[in-house]
């Protein structure tokens, strides 16, 4: 990661962690991705943007493998996704061979614009839902 990308990553994640995510988690319509903390073992809920397509939920991580939820998925791919107020269990898959910029064209516009604008190392994630 370049120095610029490192600085951008720190600024954006600090804002998300302390301002945006605490507010977003409380919004009833916000999609949440729940992972298991790789060190603590506690549930970690992250607001995400994405779209359900059939039995899968697709999203793009703006910081790829450095995102905490991606690191949690690497340790334990079993996740839950809250869609329209209902929790769904599933298994997350990191897809480094997928084109995340192309994927963003099929996901919600506002979130996709933010991911493109703030992201520095995009990574596609697919969650295969159990129900």
C-alpha positions in Angstrom: 0.0 0.0 0.0 1.4 3.4 -0.9 1.8 6.1 1.7 -1.2 8.0 0.2 -3.4 4.8 0.3 -2.3 4.1 3.9 -3.2 7.6 5.0 -6.5 7.4 3.1 -7.2 4.0 4.7 -6.5 5.3 8.2 -8.7 8.5 7.8 -11.7 6.6 6.2 -11.6 3.8 8.7 -11.3 6.1 11.7 -14.4 8.1 10.4 -16.3 4.9 9.8 -15.4 3.3 13.1 -16.3 6.4 15.2 -19.0 8.2 13.3 -20.6 6.5 10.3 -20.8 2.9 11.5 -22.3 3.6 15.0 -25.1 5.7 13.3 -25.6 3.3 10.4 -25.9 0.2 12.7 -29.0 1.7 14.3 -30.8 2.4 11.0 -33.5 -0.2 10.5 -33.0 -0.6 6.8 -29.2 -0.7 6.9 -27.7 -4.0 5.7 -25.4 -5.5 8.4 -22.7 -8.1 8.0 -22.0 -10.0 11.2 -18.7 -11.8 11.5 -17.0 -13.5 14.4 -14.1 -11.6 15.8 -11.0 -13.6 15.0 -9.3 -12.8 18.3 -12.3 -12.1 20.7 -14.7 -14.6 19.3 -17.4 -11.9 19.7 -20.0 -11.0 17.1 -18.8 -7.9 15.0 -21.5 -6.1 13.0 -20.4 -3.9 10.1 -22.8 -1.8 7.9 -22.3 -2.8 4.3 -23.8 -2.1 0.9 -24.6 -4.8 -1.5 -27.4 -6.7 -3.1 -29.1 -10.1 -2.8 -29.1 -12.1 -6.0 -31.0 -15.4 -5.6 -29.5 -17.3 -2.7 -26.3 -15.1 -2.5 -25.5 -11.6 -1.2 -22.8 -9.7 -3.0 -20.7 -6.8 -1.7 -17.4 -5.2 -2.4 -14.9 -4.4 0.4 -13.2 -1.0 -0.1 -10.0 -2.0 1.6 -9.8 -5.6 0.6 -7.7 -7.9 2.8 -7.0 -5.1 5.3 -10.7 -4.7 6.2 -11.3 -6.1 9.7 -14.4 -7.9 8.5 -12.5 -9.5 5.7 -9.8 -10.7 8.1 -12.6 -12.1 10.3 -14.0 -13.9 7.3 -10.6 -15.4 6.5 -10.6 -16.9 10.1 -14.2 -18.0 10.1 -16.4 -17.7 6.9 -19.6 -18.4 8.7 -21.5 -15.0 8.8 -24.9 -13.5 9.2 -26.4 -10.8 7.0 -29.3 -8.6 8.1 -31.5 -7.8 5.0 -34.7 -5.8 5.4 -34.7 -6.4 9.2 -34.3 -10.2 9.0 -31.1 -12.1 9.8 -29.8 -14.8 7.3 -26.9 -17.2 8.0 -24.5 -18.0 5.3 -20.9 -18.7 4.3 -18.7 -15.9 2.9 -16.3 -16.3 0.0 -13.6 -13.9 -0.9 -13.3 -13.6 -4.7 -10.0 -12.0 -5.6 -10.4 -13.1 -9.3 -13.7 -11.3 -9.7 -13.6 -7.7 -11.1 -14.8 -5.6 -8.2 -15.2 -2.4 -10.3 -17.5 -4.3 -12.8 -19.3 -5.9 -9.8 -20.1 -2.4 -8.4 -22.1 -1.6 -11.5 -24.7 -4.2 -10.3 -24.8 -3.1 -6.7 -26.6 -0.1 -5.2 -25.4 3.2 -6.8 -24.8 5.3 -3.7 -22.8 2.7 -1.8 -20.9 1.8 -5.0 -19.9 5.4 -5.6 -18.6 5.6 -2.0 -16.7 2.4 -2.3 -15.1 3.5 -5.6 -14.3 6.9 -4.1 -12.9 5.9 -0.8 -11.6 2.4 -1.6 -8.0 1.6 -2.4 -7.9 -2.2 -2.7 -11.3 -3.5 -3.8 -12.3 -7.1 -3.1 -15.5 -8.8 -4.1 -17.2 -10.9 -1.3 -20.1 -13.3 -1.9 -22.2 -14.7 0.9 -24.0 -17.9 0.1 -27.1 -17.7 2.2 -28.5 -20.8 3.9 -32.1 -19.6 3.9 
